[in-house]
Amino acid sequence: MNEHTTEPAVRTVMTAAPHTVGPDADFKTIAGLLAGKRISAVPVVDTEGGVLGVVSEADLLHHGDGGTRHRLLTGRGHRDRQRKATALRARELMTTPAITIGADEPVSAASQELRRHNLRRLLVVDDRNRLVGVVARRDLIGAFSRSDDDIRRAVAVDVFARVLLVEPDAVGIAVERGVVTLVGQLPRKSDTELAGRITRSLAGVIEVRNRLGYVWNDHPDGRRVGSRS
């Protein structure tokens, strides 16, 4: 993560000190923890807090389901189901590697990872891969309440000043209820497209109306100049 970004970091929205189990935790203990704490998954960590994997409700539900129903299936998924069907300890039940994100990453990065992997939660780790929290979809919803002024500042600084090296005053940035409109002209067509992509990834942005023009169409098949992206 760019340490100077204006976006809030994952650590500001995560649930800190989540419930965990060790690799030798038994099936009953894990099931009791999920049911008793009303959580859908629990991280498996070593004695130093390093992330080993995660056991979810779905992992537990494979128990006793390794027989004839999947005997015609092959591949890693089938082998995992067979293993979990008779597993009694966390080390056998867990899904690994667990999908993690750094505590100092921007919340937009967490949102992208959740979508990419179709997950309900991410484990949050420090720079030594030690678990420090969990961030769930619901934790990120608050990012959409980011003020328009804050979003405009993030676009000006994080997109134009720091990435594109363009003075923010050289372009027009308007934000209304999370909808960002970009106007003005940049040197290259690729710059206008990059500006739109990065802006769209920022926390709180609902929609981007990219009306930036360009001087030079730097795409291989492009010949026109002075066009809009």
Residue pairs with C-beta under 8 A, 6 or more apart in sequence:
1 9
1 102
1 104
1 105
1 106
1 109
2 158
2 162
3 104
4 162
5 106
5 154
5 158
6 150
6 153
6 154
6 157
6 158
7 106
7 107
7 108
7 154
7 158
7 202
7 203
8 106
8 107
8 143
8 146
8 203
9 103
9 104
9 105
9 106
9 107
10 101
10 102
10 103
10 104
10 105
10 106
10 107
10 109
10 110
10 124
10 133
10 135
11 103
11 104
11 124
11 132
11 133
12 107
13 107
13 135
13 139
13 140
13 142
13 143
14 103
14 124
14 132
14 133
14 134
14 135
14 139
15 133
15 134
15 135
15 136
15 139
16 132
16 133
17 133
18 42
18 43
18 131
18 133
18 134
19 33
19 37
19 39
19 42
20 42
20 43
20 44
20 45
20 131
21 29
21 30
21 33
21 42
21 43
21 44
21 45
21 55
21 90
22 44
22 45
22 46
22 47
22 90
23 44
23 46
23 52
23 89
23 90
23 91
23 94
24 89
24 90
24 91
25 44
25 89
25 90
26 88
26 89
26 90
27 60
27 63
27 87
27 88
27 89
27 93
30 42
30 55
30 60
30 90
30 93
31 60
33 39
33 42
34 40
34 41
34 42
34 57
34 60
40 56
40 57
40 120
40 121
41 54
41 55
41 56
41 57
41 120
41 121
42 54
42 55
43 51
43 53
43 54
43 98
43 123
43 131
43 134
44 51
44 52
44 53
44 54
44 55
44 90
44 91
44 94
44 98
45 51
45 52
45 130
45 131
46 52
48 130
49 130
49 131
50 128
50 129
50 130
50 131
51 98
51 100
51 123
51 125
51 129
51 130
51 131
52 91
52 94
52 96
52 98
53 90
53 91
53 94
53 95
53 96
53 97
53 98
54 94
54 95
54 96
54 98
54 123
55 90
55 93
55 94
55 95
56 95
59 84
59 93
59 94
59 95
60 93
62 81
62 84
62 85
62 87
63 84
63 85
63 86
63 87
64 85
65 81
65 85
66 81
66 82
66 83
66 84
66 85
66 86
67 85
70 78
70 81
70 82
73 81
80 95
83 92
84 92
84 93
87 93
98 123
99 113
99 117
99 119
99 122
99 123
100 122
100 123
100 124
100 125
100 129
101 109
101 110
101 113
101 122
101 123
101 124
101 125
101 135
102 124
102 125
102 126
102 127
103 124
103 125
103 126
103 132
103 133
106 203
107 140
107 143
107 203
108 143
108 201
108 202
108 203
110 122
110 135
110 140
111 140
111 143
111 203
112 201
113 119
113 122
114 120
114 121
114 122
114 137
114 140
120 136
120 137
121 134
121 135
121 136
121 137
122 134
122 135
122 136
123 131
123 133
123 134
124 131
124 132
124 133
124 134
124 135
125 131
125 132
126 132
140 203
143 203
143 204
144 178
144 203
144 204
144 206
145 204
146 178
146 203
146 204
147 204
148 175
148 176
148 177
148 178
149 175
150 204
151 175
151 178
151 180
151 202
151 204
151 205
152 173
152 174
152 175
152 180
154 202
154 203
154 204
155 173
155 175
155 180
155 182
155 199
155 202
156 168
156 173
157 168
158 198
158 202
159 195
159 198
159 199
159 202
160 166
160 167
160 168
160 170
160 171
160 173
160 195
161 167
161 168
163 194
163 198
164 186
164 191
164 194
164 195
166 186
166 191
170 184
171 182
171 183
171 184
171 185
171 186
171 212
172 181
172 182
172 183
172 184
173 180
173 181
173 182
174 180
174 181
174 183
175 181
177 206
178 204
178 205
178 206
178 207
179 206
179 207
179 208
179 209
180 199
180 205
180 207
180 208
180 209
181 208
181 209
181 211
182 195
182 196
182 199
182 208
182 209
182 210
182 211
182 212
183 211
183 212
184 212
184 213
185 212
185 213
185 214
185 215
186 192
186 195
186 212
186 213
186 214
186 215
187 214
187 215
187 216
188 214
188 215
188 216
188 217
188 218
189 214
189 216
189 217
189 218
189 219
189 222
189 227
189 229
190 218
190 219
191 212
191 214
192 210
192 212
192 213
192 214
192 229
193 210
193 229
195 210
195 212
196 208
196 210
196 212
196 229
199 205
199 208
199 210
200 208
210 229
211 228
212 228
212 229
213 226
213 227
213 228
213 229
214 225
214 226
214 227
214 228
214 229
215 225
215 226
216 225
217 223
217 224
217 225
217 227
